[in-house]
Amino acid sequence: MAGDQATLSALIEGPLETVWVDIGDSVGKGQVLFKTRAVDSSLAVRSAEAALETSRAGLQELLAWRRSEEIDMLRAETARAEAEYQRLGNERDRAASLLERGAISRSEWEQARTSFETAEANVRISTERLLIAETGPTREAIQVAENRVAEREIALAQARQRLEDTSVKAPFGGIITGRFLNTGDYVRRADEVLEITNLSSLEAEMKAPERYTRLLKVGIPVTLNIESLLLQKEGKVIAVNEAIDLGTRTFLVKVAIDNSDHSIKAGTFFTAVFQLPPVKDALSIPTAALREEGGRSLVWVADGEIARRVEVTTGERADDYVQIRLGLTGDEQVIVEGAGALSEGNSLTVAFR
């Protein structure tokens, strides 16, 4: 299997605008491979930029507040409002006197009073505006403006990320090994578009028998034979699963292989030869003496002149010999030839050659 393999999906929903690669193409890390339509995302970025600019301008206006000439204008405006208030106050008093003498109508009096009350409200508003201009904005108002700027900065960053996500790049260098959609197809987020595989470094996976658990370690050299290519490759064990498969009594081993020449395709079948460390002082017997019955390993030995069957636990095999881990001490006479015809307790005649 390939060391690195990934299925690339669309990050933004929409029609596929361009797919620049096809199966078999070599690509480099960071290369743009396909793109969904970006017009909506581009407009969202422009809108977010405008909103942020407006918020920043509002904050700067609060921080700078009013220029001196603006404060002078507000003071003049307040003075005019107060003068108008005084004038209309006098008009209201005069109208009240005339109303008592019957010189004006009730509606004319109401109009004079309303004008005075309006002038009174204008004085109050002008005074408040002048006070705010002279004292500046409150801390709370500045905090609100700063928060608004921060929120719109985040919104702009999100909009820019969505725009960037319309283009999908290669996460690593490799070969395009799958293409599932074409230019113009409508894709939803997470729809698979391409598959990329790094074939320069492969990982071979195999199941090893349980008896090799103590011998197969990370770093052990391995020779891989690929019969379909008449090729041999050297590798090293990079991972050993410590768990035994209870069904097969095997465990998973992974071997790293250099495939920078791309001579091997992912999924190729192989056989492996592990260069195991030598076993010292091991007890072994000829392979021909070992019998397998019902999942048990058996050996026939001569107990004096009587045939006796002994169950053993085997270990490594090399050439025509097999290691015996349990069951024999090394002092027994092991029967090699003719063991298949023996039964427990058969009499033996020992012949020397």
N, C-alpha and C positions, 0 to 999 in steps of 0.2 A: 504494500500500500504506500501511497505518497506520504511524505513527512508533513507537508502542508497542503491542505485542500479546503476550498471554501466555495459555497454557493452564494452568489451575489444577488441581492434583492433590491427592488426599488425602495427608496426612502421617502419619496414624495409621490403621491398619486397623480396620474395624468397620462396623456399619450406619450409613447416613447418618441422623442424627437430625433435621436440619433443613436445607433449602435455601431461603434467604430471597429469592432473586432469580430472574428468568426472562429470556429473550431480549428485548432491547430496553430493559431497565431501565438507568437511569443510576446509577452508583455513585461514591462518593468514595474517595480513597486512605485505606486503613486500615479501611474498612467491612467488618464480618464478613459473608461471603457464604454459607458453609455450615459445618456442624459434624458431626463423627462422635460416636458415643456416648462420653461422658466418664466414666462411673461407674468403670471399671477404673483410669483414670488418676488420678481423685480419690482412690481408696483407696490407690493407690501413693504419692501425696503424703502422706497422713496417716500411712502406715507409715514413710515416710522421715523425717517430722518427729519421730515418737516415737523412732526409733532415734537421731537426732541429739541429741535432748534427753537420752536416757540416756547417750550418750557424753560430752556436755558435763558432766553431773552427775558422772560418774566422774572426769573430769579435774579438776574443781573439788575433789573429795574428796582426790585425790592432792596437789594444790597446797596445800590447807588442812591436809591430813593430820589428825592426831588432836588433839582439844581436850584441854586439861589434865586435865579431869575423866575423860576416857576413859583417859588415861595412868595416872592414879591408880587407876582400876579394874583396869587390867592389872597394875599393881604389886601390888595387894592379891591379885589372882588368883594371881600368881607366888608370893607369900608363903604363901598357903594350900596351893599345890601343893608347896612345899618342906617345909612343916610335915607334910603328909600323907606325903611321901616319908620324912621322918625317922621318923614313927610306924610306917609299914609296914616300914621297915628294921629297927626294933627288934622288930616282930612276926616278921619273917623270921628274925632271929637267935634269938629265943626258941623258934620252931618248930623250928629246926635242933637246938637243945639238947634239946628234948623228943623229937625223932625219935631222937636217939642213945640216949636212955634207954628208948625204946620206949613212951613215954607217948602218942604220937599216931601216926596212920597216915601212910603215905607220901603218900596223896592230900591229906591236910590240909597237909602240908609243901609240896607242889606248889602248892596254892592260895595259901599265904602268900607263896611266892616269886613267883608270877605277879602277885599284887596289888602287890608291891614293884616289879616291873619296869614295871608299868603306871604307877605313881606316878612312877617315874624318867622315863618318856617324857613324862608330863604336865609335869614340871618343865622338861624340855628345850623342849617346845613353848611353854610360857608364857614362858620366858626369851627365846626367839627373837621371839615376838610383841611383848614389851616392848621388846626392842632395836630392832625395826623401827619401833615407834611413837615411840621416843625419837629415832632418827636420821633418820626420814623416808624417802620413796621415793627410789629411785635415779634418776639422770638418764635411764637407759635406759627405766625404767618410765614416766616422764613423757613421753618421746619417743613411746613406743608409744601412749599415751593421746591425745597430740596428733595423731598420724597417723590414729588411728581417727576422731577428730572431723573432720579434713579430708576423709577418705574419705566420711563420711556427709553432709558439707556438699555434696560433689560429687553424691552420689546424690540428695539432695533437689533440687538444681538441675536435674538430669536429669529427675526425676519431674515437677517443675513445668513444664519445657519441653515434655514429652510432653502434659501437660494443656493447655497453651496451644496446642499443635499440633493439638488436636482441632478448633479453630476456625481456618478459613482466611480471611485478609483480602485485600482488593484491594491489589495492589502499587502501583497508580496509579489516578487517576480515569479513568473511561471508560464504555463501553457494553457490556453483556453481549451477545456475538454468538454464543455457543454454549452449550448445556446438554445434557450427555450422560447424566446420571443423575438420579434422583429420590429424594425422601425415602423411607427404608426400604430402598433398595438397599444391598447389602453391597459395600463398597469395600475394595480392598487398597491398600497404600501405593503411590503413584505412579499410581493409576488416575485418568484425566482426568474432571473433573466439570464445569468451566465454562471458557469462553473469554471474555476481556475484551479490548477494543480501545479505544485512545484515538484517537478520530476528530477531535479538535480540531486535530491537526497531522498532515498526511499527507505521505508521501514518494512522489513519482512516479519510476518507473524507466523508462529508455529506452535503446536502443542507438543510438549515433551512428557514422557512417562514419569510417573510419580517418583520412581527410584532415583531420578537424576536431580532431585531437589537440592541435595547438598553439594552438587558439583557445578551446576549451571549458575554462574554469577555474572554480574555486570562486568564488562571488559574482556570476557573470554573471546578469542578470535574464532571466526566462523568462515567456512568456505561454502559458498552457495553454488550449486550446479543447476543451470537452466538448460534443460535438454532441448527445448524448442528452439533455442538460439545457439546451441552448441557452445555455451559460454560459461565461464566461471567468474565469480566475483567474490572478493574478500570483504568481510564485514566484522562488526563487533556487537556483542550483546549489550543493549542499552537499557533493558528493563526485564525484570523477572517477576511474574505475579506470584505472590506468596500464598495465594489461595488455590487449593486443589479442586478441580471439577469433580464432584462426587459421582457423576454419571460415568465419566470416562477415565477417572483417576489420572488425569493429566493436568498440566499447568501451562499458562501462556508465557511465551518468550518472544521478545522483540529484538530484532537485529537491524542496525543501521548500515546502509549500503551507499557508497558514493556512486551516483549515476549522472555525474556532470556531463558525460558524453551522450546522455539520453538513449543509451543502448537498450534499456529495459523499460517496458511499458508497465504502468500500474496494473496489478491484478495478475501478473505473470506467475505461473506455477514453478516451483523449484524444490530441490532437496538440499538438505544442509548437513554439513559435517562439522561438529564442534571439536575444537582442539582442547580437550579436557586435560587438566593437570594429571600427571601420573599417580596411580594408587600404589603406595609402597607397602611391602610386607603383606600383600593380599593373598588369601587362600583361594585357589582356583582349581577347576577340574575341566577336562575336555568337554566341549559342548555336546558331544555325542553321548555322554553319560547322563545328561539331564533329560528328565521326562516331565511332560506337562499333562496333568490330568485334572479336570474339573476346576481349573483356575489355580491349581496348586503345583509347585515345583517339587519333583521327587528325584531321589538318587537311590540306586541299589548299591548296598555295600555287603562285603563278605564278613559275617560275624562268625569267625572260625570257618566251619564248613557249611554254614546256614546262610541263605539269602535273607537279607533284612532291608525293608524299605524305609527310607528316612526323608521326611519333609524338610526342605531347605528354603532359605531366603537368598535370592540371587542379587548380584550387583551389576558391575560393568562387564561388558563383553569386548574382547579384543582378539582378533584372528580366530582361532578355533577353541578359545578358552572362555569360561565364564566365571566371574567372581562369586564366591559363596560367603555370604555375610553371617548367616546363622544356620545351625543344623549339623555342621561338621566341625571336628576339631583339627583335622589334618592328619590324624593317626589312622584313619579308616582306610580300608582297601576298597576303592570304588570300582564297581563293575562297569566297564565301558562297552564291551561287545556282548550282544545277546541279552541285554537287559529287558528287551521287550517281551521275551517269552517267560520271564520269571514270575513266580508267585511267592507271597510271604511264606517263609519257612522251607523253601526248596533246598534240597541238599546240593552242595557244590563240590566240584572236584577242581582243585587248583592246579593248573598246568603252567609250568614255567617254560618260556621260550628262550 
